[in-house]
Amino acid sequence: MKNLVEQIANGFESFAKDAAAQVENGNKAAGARARKVSLELEKLLKQFRKHSIDAAK
């Protein structure tokens, strides 16, 4: 689970960097990267939720 949390944190860092580049500079490629990372984060967050629920049982 620790590895999963680290992956999520790294994903948020990448997303923040790319999203800021798109918003501030109009960088279209950064926007595409941010969207890709957001989909990966969604999957990771669902895994985290599943593991968290299992650990609470």
Buried (B, 14 or more C-beta within 10 A) or exposed (E): EEEBEEBBEEBBEBBEEBBEBBEEEEBEEBBEBBEEBBEBBEEBEEBBEEEEEEEEE
